[in-house]
Amino acid sequence: MSTKKVSDIFDPTQWTEVTGFDFTDITYHRAKNQGTVRIALNRPEVRNAFRPKTVDELSIALEHARISADVGVVLLTGNGPSPKDGGWAFCSGGDQRVRGKDGYKYEGADNNGTGTAEENKVNLAKLGRLHILEVQRQIRFMPKIVVAVVPGWAVGGGHSLHVICDLTLASKEHAIFKQTDPDVASFDSGYGSAYLARQVGQKKAREIFFLGRDYDAQTAYDMGMVNEVIPHKDLEKVALEWAAEMNRKSPTAMRMLKFGFNMIDDGLVGQQLFAGEATRLAYATDEAEEGRNSFVEKRDQDFKKFPWHY
């Protein structure tokens, strides 16, 4: 069965749809010849703005990629172009039409839980939080490399989404980076701003948020928040090439490098992730085996044969 062409720059001969899911707001594909998945926002008619359903689907796909032992790289992108005007977007942030006083509303429910029986099928405990921040943390903490493949607008919460990814590849012709949070009385004072400052510097990060200007791909590259500017028609082809190159590396080394890069900004959480991985590696040593065996065998441990390395 042939794969459906979900985006104009998507090559269906390179991908197979991941089965077992009933996604509407995203598409989820697995590369045929390497350990890479493609997760794409699929609301091009609204510049791939996310609503709670979109974010829930992103979270499910990211978790599936995380626990897939043969997947090393996630390409996060947006399908396009828009059927309305031909415009391209990575993600334009939260869909303001469904934003309420306590967060973004699920379809079929209001903020207070009052309404019809159909409306009240939505679990009210799912309301009252910014779900996209949970997706940011998934991307940050997952032991896979996540690449933002930006074919068009990356705006507001969509801008923060590209910032949190490990790498960003951008369309030369269509990628535009813009932070509109203050224009809609919103703000990302976490990774979206503070981690952005790590990438472009404090002054530039403040400019991006305080002024809300448009920046093309080359300008974003010059700032340091884009890794490569690529002709639009080749964007996904090059992204797959980058992914293939990374998939040839040591999985353990790549996850340790990611957590090592993250640790300086992630406090005790980052330290725990890195230390946990280091502990897992230590378990594979003869020294760790002696410690375990001595406990199980109820005898004194004998570490004298192991050197104090320097």
C-alpha positions in Angstrom: 0.0 0.0 0.0 1.5 3.3 -1.0 2.0 6.1 1.5 -0.2 9.2 1.1 1.6 12.5 0.2 0.8 14.6 3.3 2.8 17.6 2.4 4.1 19.1 -0.9 7.8 18.5 0.1 7.1 15.1 1.7 8.5 12.2 -0.3 6.1 9.3 0.3 8.6 6.8 -1.2 10.8 7.4 1.9 8.2 6.9 4.6 5.6 4.4 6.0 2.7 5.6 8.1 3.0 4.4 11.7 -0.1 2.3 12.3 -2.2 1.9 15.4 -3.1 5.5 15.9 -6.1 7.6 15.0 -4.5 11.0 14.6 -6.3 13.9 12.9 -4.2 16.9 13.9 -0.8 15.4 13.3 0.7 12.8 10.9 3.2 10.2 12.1 5.6 8.3 9.7 8.6 6.0 10.0 11.5 6.2 7.6 11.8 3.1 5.5 15.6 2.8 5.6 16.7 4.3 8.9 15.6 4.7 12.6 13.9 8.0 12.1 10.3 9.1 12.6 8.5 12.2 11.2 5.9 13.9 13.4 4.1 16.7 11.6 1.4 19.2 12.7 -1.4 18.7 10.2 -3.5 21.9 10.4 -2.1 23.9 7.5 -5.3 25.8 7.1 -4.6 27.6 10.4 -0.8 27.7 10.0 -0.5 24.5 12.0 -1.7 26.2 15.2 -2.2 23.7 18.0 -5.3 23.1 20.1 -5.4 20.7 23.1 -6.2 17.7 20.8 -3.1 18.6 18.7 -0.9 18.6 21.7 -2.4 15.4 23.1 -1.5 13.7 19.7 2.0 15.2 19.7 2.5 13.8 23.2 1.3 10.3 22.2 3.6 10.2 19.1 6.6 11.5 21.0 6.2 8.9 23.7 5.9 6.2 21.1 9.1 7.4 19.5 10.8 7.6 22.9 10.1 3.9 23.8 10.9 2.6 20.3 14.3 1.1 20.7 15.1 1.3 17.0 14.4 5.0 16.7 17.2 7.5 17.2 15.9 10.7 15.6 12.6 12.5 15.5 11.9 15.1 12.8 9.3 17.5 14.0 7.7 19.6 11.2 4.5 21.0 9.8 2.6 19.9 6.7 1.7 22.3 4.0 1.0 24.4 2.2 -2.2 26.0 3.4 -5.1 25.1 1.1 -6.4 28.6 1.7 -3.5 30.8 0.6 -0.6 28.5 -0.1 1.4 29.7 2.9 3.8 27.5 4.8 4.1 27.0 8.6 6.0 24.9 11.1 3.7 26.0 13.9 2.0 29.3 14.6 1.5 28.6 18.3 -1.7 28.1 20.2 -5.0 28.5 18.4 -6.3 31.7 20.0 -9.9 30.9 19.1 -10.0 28.2 21.7 -8.0 29.9 24.4 -9.9 30.5 27.7 -9.2 32.0 31.0 -7.6 28.9 32.4 -5.9 27.6 29.2 -6.8 26.2 25.9 -10.3 24.5 25.6 -11.0 21.1 24.3 -13.5 20.9 21.5 -16.9 20.1 23.1 -16.3 21.7 26.5 -16.4 25.1 27.9 -14.1 26.3 30.7 -16.6 25.8 33.5 -17.8 22.3 32.6 -21.4 23.6 32.2 -23.3 22.7 29.0 -24.7 19.7 27.3 -24.1 16.1 28.2 -21.9 15.8 25.1 -19.8 18.8 26.2 -19.3 17.3 29.7 -17.8 14.1 28.3 -14.5 16.0 28.4 -12.6 15.3 31.6 -12.4 18.6 33.4 -9.1 17.6 35.0 -7.6 18.0 31.6 -8.4 21.7 31.6 -6.6 24.5 33.3 -3.0 23.9 32.1 -0.8 24.7 29.2 -0.4 21.3 27.6 2.3 22.4 25.2 4.7 22.9 28.1 4.5 19.2 28.8 5.4 18.5 25.1 8.4 20.8 25.5 9.6 18.8 28.5 9.1 15.5 26.5 11.3 16.8 23.7 13.9 18.1 26.2 14.2 14.9 28.3 13.7 12.2 25.7 16.9 10.3 24.9 16.5 10.8 21.2 17.6 13.7 18.9 14.7 15.9 18.0 15.1 18.1 14.9 12.8 21.0 14.1 12.3 21.0 10.3 10.9 24.5 9.7 9.2 24.9 6.3 7.5 28.2 7.1 6.2 30.3 10.0 7.5 29.5 13.5 5.5 31.9 15.7 4.7 32.3 19.3 4.4 28.9 20.9 5.6 27.4 17.6 8.7 29.5 18.0 9.3 28.1 21.4 8.7 24.6 20.0 11.6 25.0 17.6 13.8 26.5 20.3 13.4 23.4 22.5 14.4 21.0 19.8 18.0 19.8 19.6 18.6 21.1 16.1 16.7 23.4 13.7 16.7 23.2 9.9 14.9 26.0 8.0 13.5 26.7 4.6 15.5 29.4 2.8 12.4 30.7 1.0 9.6 30.4 3.5 10.8 30.0 7.1 10.0 33.0 9.3 10.7 33.2 13.0 8.6 35.5 15.2 7.7 35.7 18.8 4.2 37.1 19.3 3.6 36.2 23.0 3.3 39.7 24.3 0.9 40.6 21.4 -1.7 38.1 22.7 -1.0 38.7 26.4 1.0 35.4 26.8 4.5 34.6 27.7 6.9 31.7 27.8 9.3 32.5 30.6 10.8 29.0 30.6 12.6 27.3 27.7 11.0 29.5 25.1 12.8 32.6 26.4 15.5 31.6 28.8 16.8 28.8 26.6 16.5 31.0 23.5 18.9 33.4 25.3 21.4 30.6 25.6 21.2 30.3 21.8 21.2 33.9 20.6 22.3 35.9 23.7 20.4 37.9 26.2 20.0 41.1 24.1 18.8 39.4 21.0 16.4 37.1 22.9 14.9 40.2 24.6 14.6 41.9 21.2 12.8 38.9 19.7 10.2 38.9 22.5 9.9 42.6 23.2 9.6 43.7 19.6 8.0 40.7 17.9 9.7 41.2 14.6 9.9 38.8 11.7 13.3 37.1 11.1 14.0 35.1 8.0 16.0 31.9 8.0 19.3 33.4 7.2 19.0 36.0 10.0 18.0 33.3 12.4 21.0 31.3 11.3 23.3 34.2 11.9 21.8 34.6 15.4 22.6 31.0 16.2 19.1 29.5 16.5 19.1 27.7 13.2 21.7 25.1 12.2 21.3 25.2 8.4 19.3 27.1 5.8 18.1 24.8 3.0 16.3 25.4 -0.3 12.6 24.7 0.4 12.3 21.9 -2.1 15.2 20.0 -0.5 14.3 20.7 3.2 12.9 17.2 4.1 15.5 15.5 1.9 18.3 17.2 3.8 16.6 16.5 7.1 16.6 12.8 6.3 20.3 13.0 5.4 21.1 14.7 8.8 19.0 12.0 10.6 20.8 9.2 8.8 24.2 10.6 9.7 23.2 10.8 13.4 21.7 7.3 13.4 25.1 6.0 12.5 26.5 7.2 15.8 26.6 5.4 19.1 23.1 5.5 20.7 24.6 5.6 24.2 27.1 8.4 23.3 24.3 10.5 21.7 21.9 10.2 24.7 24.8 11.0 27.1 25.8 14.0 24.9 22.2 15.3 24.8 21.8 15.0 28.6 25.2 16.5 29.1 24.4 19.6 27.0 21.1 19.9 28.8 22.4 19.5 32.3 23.8 23.0 32.8 20.4 24.6 32.3 18.1 21.9 33.8 19.2 22.0 37.4 18.7 18.9 39.6 16.3 17.4 37.0 19.1 17.5 34.4 21.6 16.2 36.9 19.3 13.3 37.7 18.9 12.4 34.1 22.6 12.5 33.4 23.5 10.7 36.6 20.9 8.0 36.0 22.4 7.3 32.6 25.9 7.2 34.1 24.7 4.7 36.8 23.2 2.5 34.1 26.6 2.5 32.3 28.3 1.7 35.6 26.1 -1.4 36.0 27.7 -2.9 33.0 31.2 -3.0 34.6 32.9 -5.9 36.4 33.1 -3.7 39.5 29.3 -3.3 39.6 28.9 -7.0 39.1 31.0 -7.7 42.1 28.9 -5.4 44.2 25.7 -7.1 43.2 27.0 -10.6 43.5 28.5 -10.0 47.0 25.1 -8.8 48.2 23.2 -11.7 46.6 25.7 -14.3 47.9 25.7 -12.7 51.4 29.5 -12.3 51.5 31.9 -9.4 51.9 32.5 -7.5 48.7 36.1 -7.6 47.2 36.9 -4.4 45.4 40.7 -4.7 45.9 41.2 -5.9 42.3 39.7 -2.8 40.9 41.9 0.3 40.5 41.2 3.8 41.6 41.3 5.2 38.0 42.9 8.6 37.5 
